[in-house]
Each structure stands twice: as C-alpha cells, then as structure tokens.
Amino acid sequence: MTDDTLLRDVDSINPVMPYLRQERIPHIWCPSCGIGTTVNCFTRALTESGMNLDEIAIVSGIGCTGRVAGYMNLDSFHTTHGRAIPFATGLKLANPKLKVVVYSGDGDLTAIGGNHLVHAARRNMDLMVICVNNFTYGMTGGQVAPTTPLGAKQTTMPFGNFEAPFSLPFLADACGATYVARWTVFHVRQLAKAMLEGLRKKGFVFIEALSPCPTLYQRRNKRGDGVDELKFYKENSVVKHGADTKEVGLTFNGPIVVGKFVDRERPTWLDAMNEHFGKVLGSEYSPWGGQNG
C-alpha cells in the first residue's frame, strides 16, 4: 500500500484528517495532552459551520498550542511570542471578509500577550480567540503562568504558587468581549458547539479550553496523567450557563464552573469607525479608502 493510498483510507475513516497538513504529522504534543482534542473540536465546528475555508485564517503565537496554526490546513500565521492578537487584528482590518481565529495558550495570550488581549476585547475587534489553558508554560519548562492556581507547584514556584491567578472569563467579560465561554477537553461536544457559535458570532469571542499538561503540570503536582485529569474534569465540573464571571475563578482542587457565560451584541471596532467617520465626513467617506478622491 502506498503512502497516498494510506492517507486516503485514513481520510475516509477520520473526518479530521482533511483539515490537517498531513505532511507535518506526527505532531509534537505529548501523549494525553488535550491540545489535539481541542483541534478535533475545532474541525468539527468548521465542518458544521459550512464556511468557505478560503475565508478563514488562523493565527497563533509561541508555545505548545501555538503549533496548531502550523498543523491546520488553513491560511495560517505562526507569529512571535505574545503577538498573535495584533497580527490577527491587522489581518482582519486588511481583509474584513476573513474570519480570523487566534489559537494559542494561556502563557502566550495572557502573560506577554495580555495587554493585546485586554485592548482587543475593549475595542471589540472581530476575532475569535481560543485559549487552551493548561496552567503552565508547557514548552519551556513548566514555569508559573498567569493562570496557575494558588498552591500549584511549578519549576519557578517549587513550594507552591502564591500569586493570585487570572480568571480568564472574568477578564474577557470585564474588557468587553461579546462572547465568553469555558469548557474542558472532557466536554468535547460542548466545546465544539462553542467554537461553532464563535465562528458565527460577530465581535470579540473568547473561548477558554481547560487542558491537561501531563508532562509538566500533572507530574509536578502529582495529578496523574491526562486521563486522570479528564476524570477530575468530569467529576468536578459544574455547568452554569450565564454565570456571573466574577464567580467562576478556579482553584487547585476545587470545582470548575463551565458554560457559556456571555453572549451579547455591541458594535465591532470596524463598525464603530465606519459609523463615526460616516457622520463626521458624510458622503465623502469611504470605508475602504478613507475620504473619496
């Protein structure tokens, strides 16, 4: 059997494969890491959406999750650490017809990239941001991250983290996101549905996907492997759609509030700009080229 025949057989069995750059497989992710599960959910959302894949672009930064853009068979941009959102913003404003997806990890998006996250949500840039949160810097050694729960051990906090972590849904909500949801990689159907809703939503969409890091976070904190963490997600998750995001913060071993927390409407940055300058400049204004003439 030739390699081409094998790939065709795999495509007929696994509907995810046509969405992947198969020449880059096998991937770098560790066994029982949850990032691949989120990619599976994303491909299901793409299938269900019926969108033209030529009108979707995916941008990521640095880190384990940052490799997603390189594996997806879409127009993609694997950019510098923490800068996925500004690159995606430029892409969206240059071609407003594109659906631009930012797909990266908690360290990339909320530490070095945190300021970009805050202001993109405030401006309501028309982007869908998928943040895979494994509570650590998985690619660079397991340092403490902005999402590391109190008490969890990391290479830079070997006696337990004492820094208060971000609650990412609360942060995104407070900054003005139009859609905010959190699921775990145990909740594959719900996560895929949230991604589908995010693809169809206008404005700044933020989806947090909790995922195990078996090699660093799980091992250092004696939480078993990825399967053990999925069991923890199953047993400790509480679905609360519409929950007040002030009340959904995470603790080391406490309950995990999941669900769709925010779904609202407000003008995107581009819509607000066009409306403003349309009023100021009247008929002379063209949204594609500033002032006519």
Steps between C-alpha positions, in 0.01 A plus 500: 500500500639840402513797737242684286260206518546478876424870541184467290388206714564701817303794357200275439512379862599815688321820394763712679786406268406714196527808723861421593828552317569129498860541387568651844361202688597356750451801724718604794236476775554260788281192550173594678553874442163659429601740223426244230153452645431872462615479137255214444224720643607788277486288185152380595394863540648586161310211340172597664542867410509432126732798463732544205838396638669749266333774704637379835846583633663368818772681695698374799794602714774294665451195720352153476159631392670741261580204278131463412521761224780307332306175502169637371444489124384862498666830421707531813754720676726368776629824642717630783444442871198687631427678174233278345216745570664811344597299192143368478364852544702625205388206290133561582515873430687445174237250383175533700344212306728252678399315814819522706561250778772541764596164650763499773581417861448672832862614530516644151162674514477616861861565608718661233188540285270615778492867404398409145220277634367777721488764229370275223205414726455866597493604135279203410722390215319242289719204601440157647761420767540139617718479809615151596570534872725236658612727786868492403765580243502154350764547231767683699525307825186538709540850642220666696240661270237772552241221530688268740269432798606595850702220658593324175870419459700620201871508419510864604268440798628166638330557837167597347369806320407796720405745221129552442413369151286658233144380456499517121121511444473788749789681330349462151152597623624807688689619194193479275503167314170422328524124558674323789496127571704243689508124450746222570634245253267249665205704366570436134148557368451817699841634400433429132162675530662803662753518218218478245316783673822696513555460126151640440527779757600855412734677738766387745445135590696337784488124561706345778573128464647337811752233406744266680877545475601146602875544458546804721196628691340162574825325592636780719170528687448122530171511310564191291486505120259661255237231552504564874448869435207427269342304785559802724330724241205261478453475876559865589346701216179692563308634200367851563398679183474872554699486824638825637862489383608647835404164648677260262861523622694174523677342796753217512259221596166679511197492271527612136218722382447447127248630250415792277526804723462796262316540169421862416508747215695822459663672201833364388795736470465513123126565518552774759770664288287497186199640684706774665678620189185461294337757729805728507585490130161412352487382143869572447597209724574157356567215744745350251713803440438780748380807314380458143722660243 
